Amino acid sequence: LVSGVDNAVQAIKNRLLTRLGEMDWCYENYGTESNQQIGETDLATAEATIELCDTIALLQEPRVEDIYSVSVKIEQPNTIIEDLTIKLIDEDKTTNLIIKKEV
């Protein structure tokens, strides 16, 4: 079992690794559309779209108080590396997360 910051980090990773609609049977609007962006357009546009999709998902996460940055880099062939700087509810300092998605 995890609690505190570790629990919040786990919840954020779960949300960003879940496809939007995949959990509709129990959570409405849970997840992100970012996993579907690779191959749809050029890399720069895909990275910008993923940043937007994941920012929207983070805004829906009740443990996130503020988002300072979301940076995305697509590595070939199908890997998304995200660098997030966020402020969690009830925390004084920011939290940095690096999430690697295989799509």
Backbone as a printed PyTorch tensor [residue, N CA C, xyz], in Angstrom:
tensor([[[  0.8360,  -1.1850,   0.0000],
         [  0.0000,   0.0000,   0.0000],
         [  0.8750,   1.2410,   0.0000]],

        [[  0.4470,   2.2550,  -0.7170],
         [  1.1540,   3.5230,  -0.7360],
         [  0.2130,   4.6260,  -0.2720]],

        [[  0.7970,   5.6810,   0.2780],
         [ -0.0080,   6.8080,   0.7300],
         [  0.7520,   8.0960,   0.4580]],

        [[  0.1030,   9.2130,   0.7270],
         [  0.7400,  10.5110,   0.5710],
         [  1.1620,  10.7840,  -0.8620]],

        [[  2.3740,  11.3320,  -1.0190],
         [  2.8940,  11.6890,  -2.3380],
         [  3.0060,  10.4590,  -3.2380]],

        [[  3.4550,   9.3410,  -2.6790],
         [  3.5830,   8.1220,  -3.4830],
         [  2.2430,   7.6900,  -4.0620]],

        [[  1.1770,   7.8230,  -3.3030],
         [ -0.1540,   7.4830,  -3.7800],
         [ -0.5850,   8.4270,  -4.8990]],

        [[ -0.3190,   9.7110,  -4.7360],
         [ -0.6850,  10.6990,  -5.7550],
         [  0.0870,  10.4500,  -7.0460]],

        [[  1.3710,  10.1660,  -6.9280],
         [  2.1950,   9.8800,  -8.1020],
         [  1.6730,   8.6380,  -8.8290]],

        [[  1.3340,   7.6060,  -8.0760],
         [  0.7880,   6.3910,  -8.6650],
         [ -0.5260,   6.6810,  -9.3910]],

        [[ -1.3890,   7.4830,  -8.7980],
         [ -2.6720,   7.8270,  -9.4150],
         [ -2.4700,   8.6120, -10.7080]],

        [[ -1.5190,   9.5270, -10.7070],
         [ -1.2400,  10.3330, -11.9040],
         [ -0.6970,   9.4460, -13.0160]],

        [[  0.2490,   8.5760, -12.6810],
         [  0.7890,   7.6600, -13.6940],
         [ -0.3090,   6.7710, -14.2610]],

        [[ -1.1610,   6.2490, -13.4030],
         [ -2.2540,   5.3950, -13.8790],
         [ -3.1590,   6.1470, -14.8400]],

        [[ -3.4910,   7.3940, -14.5170],
         [ -4.3690,   8.1930, -15.3780],
         [ -3.7080,   8.4360, -16.7370]],

        [[ -2.4110,   8.7530, -16.7310],
         [ -1.7280,   9.0790, -17.9800],
         [ -1.3640,   7.8470, -18.8110]],

        [[ -1.4030,   6.6840, -18.2120],
         [ -1.1170,   5.4540, -18.9510],
         [ -2.3900,   4.7520, -19.4330]],

        [[ -3.5500,   5.2960, -19.0640],
         [ -4.8400,   4.6920, -19.4300],
         [ -5.4410,   5.4450, -20.6160]],

        [[ -5.8930,   4.7030, -21.6180],
         [ -6.5620,   5.3210, -22.7620],
         [ -7.9170,   5.8910, -22.3280]],

        [[ -8.2280,   7.0770, -22.8040],
         [ -9.5180,   7.6960, -22.5150],
         [-10.6330,   6.7660, -22.9810]],

        [[-11.5910,   6.5030, -22.1160],
         [-12.7110,   5.6320, -22.4290],
         [-12.5180,   4.1980, -21.9900]],

        [[-11.2870,   3.8150, -21.7010],
         [-10.9980,   2.4360, -21.3170],
         [-11.6440,   2.0570, -19.9870]],

        [[-11.8510,   3.0330, -19.1130],
         [-12.4160,   2.7680, -17.7930],
         [-13.8150,   3.3580, -17.6360]],

        [[-14.4940,   3.6590, -18.7550],
         [-15.8170,   4.2910, -18.6830],
         [-16.8370,   3.4720, -17.9060]],

        [[-16.6380,   2.1840, -17.8080],
         [-17.5760,   1.3490, -17.0730],
         [-17.5950,   1.6890, -15.5870]],

        [[-16.5140,   2.3450, -15.0890],
         [-16.5040,   2.7090, -13.6660],
         [-16.0740,   4.1540, -13.3990]],

        [[-15.3590,   4.7970, -14.3460],
         [-14.9060,   6.1860, -14.1760],
         [-15.1240,   6.9400, -15.4730]],

        [[-15.9790,   7.9330, -15.4360],
         [-16.2500,   8.7270, -16.6260],
         [-15.0890,   9.6800, -16.8990]],

        [[-14.6790,   9.7910, -18.1590],
         [-13.6060,  10.6890, -18.5980],
         [-12.2670,  10.4290, -17.9090]],

        [[-11.9700,   9.1890, -17.5980],
         [-10.7050,   8.8320, -16.9670],
         [ -9.7150,   8.4180, -18.0510]],

        [[ -8.5100,   8.9450, -17.9880],
         [ -7.4720,   8.5880, -18.9400],
         [ -7.1350,   9.7500, -19.8480]],

        [[ -6.4310,   9.4370, -20.9390],
         [ -5.9780,  10.4640, -21.8710],
         [ -5.9990,   9.9200, -23.2960]],

        [[ -6.1490,  10.8220, -24.2580],
         [ -6.1160,  10.4500, -25.6720],
         [ -4.6950,  10.4580, -26.2300]],

        [[ -3.7110,  10.7770, -25.4020],
         [ -2.3470,  10.9480, -25.8980],
         [ -1.7650,   9.6780, -26.5060]],

        [[ -2.2120,   8.5190, -26.0430],
         [ -1.6720,   7.2590, -26.5500],
         [ -2.0100,   7.0280, -28.0200]],

        [[ -2.9620,   7.7600, -28.5490],
         [ -3.4230,   7.5460, -29.9200],
         [ -2.8310,   8.5500, -30.9050]],

        [[ -1.8810,   9.3840, -30.4880],
         [ -1.3920,  10.4580, -31.3390],
         [ -0.2290,  10.0820, -32.2480]],

        [[  0.5570,   9.0850, -31.8600],
         [  1.7050,   8.6970, -32.6830],
         [  1.2050,   8.1050, -33.9930]],

        [[  1.7730,   8.5790, -35.0860],
         [  1.4030,   8.0850, -36.4070],
         [  0.2840,   8.8650, -37.0610]],

        [[ -0.3310,   9.7690, -36.3150],
         [ -1.4300,  10.5560, -36.8680],
         [ -0.9390,  11.7860, -37.6320]],

        [[  0.2710,  12.2780, -37.3060],
         [  0.7890,  13.4980, -37.9070],
         [  2.3100,  13.5210, -37.7380]],

        [[  2.9350,  14.6490, -38.0130],
         [  4.3860,  14.7500, -37.8230],
         [  4.7200,  14.7600, -36.3300]],

        [[  5.9740,  14.5040, -35.9910],
         [  6.3750,  14.3610, -34.5870],
         [  6.1410,  15.6230, -33.7610]],

        [[  6.4660,  16.7880, -34.2920],
         [  6.3000,  18.0310, -33.5210],
         [  4.8320,  18.2700, -33.1710]],

        [[  3.9480,  18.0410, -34.1170],
         [  2.5190,  18.2080, -33.8590],
         [  2.0240,  17.1600, -32.8790]],

        [[  2.4820,  15.9220, -33.0370],
         [  2.0850,  14.8510, -32.1180],
         [  2.5340,  15.1790, -30.6990]],

        [[  3.7730,  15.6510, -30.5340],
         [  4.2610,  15.9990, -29.1930],
         [  3.4230,  17.1070, -28.5700]],

        [[  3.0850,  18.1360, -29.3560],
         [  2.2590,  19.2370, -28.8430],
         [  0.8560,  18.7490, -28.4800]],

        [[  0.2960,  17.8670, -29.2880],
         [ -1.0360,  17.3260, -29.0170],
         [ -1.0270,  16.4570, -27.7630]],

        [[  0.0190,  15.6610, -27.5910],
         [  0.1490,  14.8290, -26.3910],
         [  0.2570,  15.7030, -25.1540]],

        [[  1.0360,  16.7830, -25.2320],
         [  1.1310,  17.7220, -24.1010],
         [ -0.2430,  18.2620, -23.7370]],

        [[ -1.0230,  18.6460, -24.7320],
         [ -2.3690,  19.1710, -24.4950],
         [ -3.2820,  18.1070, -23.8950]],

        [[ -3.2890,  16.9170, -24.4720],
         [ -4.1390,  15.8280, -23.9630],
         [ -3.8080,  15.4980, -22.5150]],

        [[ -2.5190,  15.4240, -22.2130],
         [ -2.1310,  15.0490, -20.8530],
         [ -2.3210,  16.1930, -19.8640]],

        [[ -2.2230,  17.4290, -20.3130],
         [ -2.5440,  18.5610, -19.4420],
         [ -4.0290,  18.5210, -19.0760]],

        [[ -4.8760,  18.2270, -20.0460],
         [ -6.3120,  18.1060, -19.7820],
         [ -6.5700,  16.9820, -18.7760]],

        [[ -5.8930,  15.8490, -18.9520],
         [ -6.0630,  14.7290, -18.0160],
         [ -5.5880,  15.1120, -16.6180]],

        [[ -4.4700,  15.8320, -16.5190],
         [ -3.9500,  16.2470, -15.2130],
         [ -4.9070,  17.2280, -14.5200]],

        [[ -5.5540,  18.0860, -15.2970],
         [ -6.5090,  19.0350, -14.7100],
         [ -7.7090,  18.3230, -14.0910]],

        [[ -7.9910,  17.1140, -14.5350],
         [ -9.1030,  16.3360, -13.9960],
         [ -8.6890,  15.4960, -12.7920]],

        [[ -7.4030,  15.4330, -12.5140],
         [ -6.9080,  14.6320, -11.3930],
         [ -7.0740,  15.4200, -10.0910]],

        [[ -7.8850,  14.9400,  -9.1450],
         [ -8.1510,  15.6960,  -7.9200],
         [ -6.9290,  15.8950,  -7.0190]],

        [[ -5.8730,  15.1230,  -7.2040],
         [ -4.6700,  15.2650,  -6.3670],
         [ -3.7270,  16.3510,  -6.8720]],

        [[ -3.9750,  16.8780,  -8.0760],
         [ -3.1130,  17.8990,  -8.6800],
         [ -3.6950,  19.2830,  -8.4000]],

        [[ -2.8890,  20.1250,  -7.7720],
         [ -3.3120,  21.4980,  -7.4940],
         [ -2.9270,  22.4420,  -8.6240]],

        [[ -1.7250,  22.2630,  -9.1850],
         [ -1.2540,  23.1580, -10.2390],
         [ -0.3090,  22.4000, -11.1580]],

        [[ -0.2630,  22.8170, -12.4140],
         [  0.6290,  22.2200, -13.4070],
         [  1.6030,  23.3080, -13.8520]],

        [[  2.8880,  23.0610, -13.6520],
         [  3.9060,  24.0330, -14.0470],
         [  4.4580,  23.7510, -15.4310]],

        [[  4.6500,  22.4700, -15.7650],
         [  5.1230,  22.1470, -17.1140],
         [  4.7930,  20.6960, -17.4670]],

        [[  4.5430,  20.5180, -18.7540],
         [  4.3690,  19.1940, -19.3370],
         [  5.2090,  19.2030, -20.6110]],

        [[  6.2460,  18.4010, -20.6310],
         [  7.1350,  18.3390, -21.7840],
         [  7.1270,  16.9150, -22.3280]],

        [[  7.0030,  16.7980, -23.6450],
         [  6.8830,  15.4890, -24.2800],
         [  7.9510,  15.3270, -25.3450]],

        [[  8.5430,  14.1540, -25.3740],
         [  9.4990,  13.7880, -26.4300],
         [  9.1200,  12.4030, -26.9260]],

        [[  8.9390,  12.2630, -28.2360],
         [  8.6460,  10.9680, -28.8290],
         [  9.9580,  10.3690, -29.3050]],

        [[ 10.2180,   9.1630, -28.8180],
         [ 11.3920,   8.4150, -29.2560],
         [ 10.9080,   7.2840, -30.1450]],

        [[ 11.6310,   7.0260, -31.1880],
         [ 11.2240,   5.9750, -32.1160],
         [ 11.4710,   4.6100, -31.5250]],

        [[ 10.6900,   3.6050, -31.8380],
         [  9.5830,   3.7300, -32.7670],
         [  8.2880,   4.1680, -32.0910]],

        [[  8.0100,   3.7360, -30.8630],
         [  6.7030,   4.0240, -30.2570],
         [  6.8120,   4.2970, -28.7670]],

        [[  7.6870,   5.2000, -28.3900],
         [  7.8720,   5.5040, -26.9830],
         [  7.6670,   6.9980, -26.7470]],

        [[  6.8690,   7.3090, -25.7390],
         [  6.6350,   8.7020, -25.3400],
         [  7.2970,   8.8950, -23.9860]],

        [[  8.1550,   9.9040, -23.8760],
         [  8.7850,  10.2720, -22.6080],
         [  8.1850,  11.6060, -22.1790]],

        [[  7.5980,  11.6330, -20.9820],
         [  6.9820,  12.8570, -20.4710],
         [  7.6990,  13.3240, -19.2150]],

        [[  7.9680,  14.6080, -19.1720],
         [  8.5770,  15.2330, -18.0000],
         [  7.5550,  16.2290, -17.4580]],

        [[  7.0490,  15.9520, -16.2590],
         [  5.9950,  16.7680, -15.6520],
         [  6.5180,  17.4690, -14.4120]],

        [[  6.1480,  18.7110, -14.2420],
         [  6.3790,  19.4230, -12.9890],
         [  5.0180,  19.9130, -12.5200]],

        [[  4.5960,  19.3880, -11.3700],
         [  3.2620,  19.6780, -10.8540],
         [  3.3290,  19.9760,  -9.3600]],

        [[  2.2620,  20.5890,  -8.8600],
         [  2.1110,  20.7830,  -7.4220],
         [  0.9100,  19.9570,  -6.9890]],

        [[  1.1450,  19.1070,  -6.0220],
         [  0.0860,  18.2580,  -5.4990],
         [ -0.6660,  18.9780,  -4.3870]],

        [[ -1.9130,  18.6140,  -4.1960],
         [ -2.7250,  19.1520,  -3.1100],
         [ -2.0210,  18.8690,  -1.7780]],

        [[ -2.0200,  19.8430,  -0.8980],
         [ -1.4620,  19.7140,   0.4530],
         [  0.0510,  19.4980,   0.4890]],

        [[  0.7550,  19.8230,  -0.5890],
         [  2.2170,  19.7280,  -0.6030],
         [  2.7930,  21.1250,  -0.7880]],

        [[  3.9130,  21.3980,  -0.1200],
         [  4.5460,  22.7100,  -0.2150],
         [  5.4410,  22.8520,  -1.4360]],

        [[  6.0300,  21.7630,  -1.8810],
         [  6.9760,  21.8340,  -2.9920],
         [  6.3900,  21.1650,  -4.2340]],

        [[  7.0350,  21.4250,  -5.3710],
         [  6.5920,  20.8050,  -6.6100],
         [  7.1150,  19.3730,  -6.6980]],

        [[  6.4750,  18.6110,  -7.5320],
         [  6.8690,  17.2240,  -7.7650],
         [  7.2280,  17.0780,  -9.2380]],

        [[  8.3680,  16.4580,  -9.5030],
         [  8.8010,  16.1860, -10.8650],
         [  8.5680,  14.7100, -11.1710]],

        [[  7.9340,  14.4220, -12.2820],
         [  7.6860,  13.0370, -12.6890],
         [  8.1970,  12.8300, -14.1070]],

        [[  8.7890,  11.7000, -14.3450],
         [  9.1380,  11.2960, -15.6930],
         [  8.3870,  10.0040, -15.9580]],

        [[  7.5700,  10.0210, -17.0060],
         [  6.7400,   8.8670, -17.3290],
         [  7.1160,   8.3950, -18.7300]],

        [[  7.3320,   7.1090, -18.8560],
         [  7.6580,   6.5020, -20.1410],
         [  6.4790,   5.6430, -20.5660]],

        [[  5.9400,   5.9420, -21.7470],
         [  4.7990,   5.2090, -22.2830],
         [  5.2410,   4.4510, -23.5270]],

        [[  4.9460,   3.1860, -23.5650],
         [  5.1480,   2.3750, -24.7530],
         [  3.7850,   2.2700, -25.4300]],

        [[  3.6850,   2.7570, -26.6680],
         [  2.3990,   2.7240, -27.3800],
         [  2.5020,   1.9200, -28.6600]]])
